[in-house]
Structure formats: structure tokens, C-alpha cells
Amino acid sequence: MTKHYSGWRKSRRSNPNGECIEAGRASDGTIGVRDTKFYGTGPTLEFTRDEWRNFLHKIRANDP
């Protein structure tokens, strides 16, 4: 079964040329991440809330 994600938001670090990612949330709290150049038809990575929180923590810890 494919999950339905809503509230897609583009990354604040997106390039102005349209190459970016966006994240949305499913009703069960799962976070979906996709590449915008596929216009919603490409694959979606799925993260649990804990996985997403840890992922963001690691990225922010290495942000210059």
C-alpha cells in the first residue's frame, strides 16, 4: 500500500533552479522525502519520526 503524504514543503536550502527536495507527512507520522524534479511521480524515501529527528540532528551538527 502506498502512503498518502500531505503538506509537502521544499527545503530552505533548495537551489533557485528547481533542483531541490521536499518533505511531507503521512497520517501515521511517517515522513516522506522526494526529489522535486520528478513532479511527485518519483520514489519517496520514508522515515519514522525518530529516524527523521536523528537525520536532521546529524545534518545540523555538521552544518558549517
N, C-alpha and C positions, 0 to 999 in steps of 0.2 A: 504494500500500500504506500502510495506517495503522500507525504505530509503536505499540508497547505500552510505556507508561510505568509505572513502579512506584515505590514509596517516596514517594508524594505527601506533601509537607509544607506546612502552612499558614504563611504569612508571620508572623513575630513581631510585625509591625505591624498585624495584622488588627484590624478593629473587632469588639467583642463581639457585635454584632447579626448576624453571619454574613456580612457583605459583605467578602470577602477573596479573595486569590489563593493558589494553591498551585503548587508546582513538583515535578516528578517527573523521573526519568531513564530513558532507553531503554538497551538493551543496547549500542548503539554509542556511548554517551556523550552523545547529544543530550539537551538539557534541554527539557522541555515545561512551559509555564506556562498555567494555566487559571483561570477565574473560578468560585468555588465555588457561586455561586447557580444554576448550570446543572447541578449534581449529576453532573458527569462527562460530560454529553451535549453541551456547547457546544464551540466551537472551541478549539484548543490552539495557542499560539504556540510555534514551535520555534527553539531557539538551539543553535549549536555550542558546544563548551566554551569556545573563545576568545571568541565573541560574548557568552556568559553572564558570563565573567570581566570583560570590558570593561564590560558593562552594570552589573554590581554595583559595579565601581570608580567609575564615573561617579555612580551614586546615592550611594554612601558619601562621595564627595568633596564633594557638595552637601548633606550631612546637617547640619542646624544643631546 
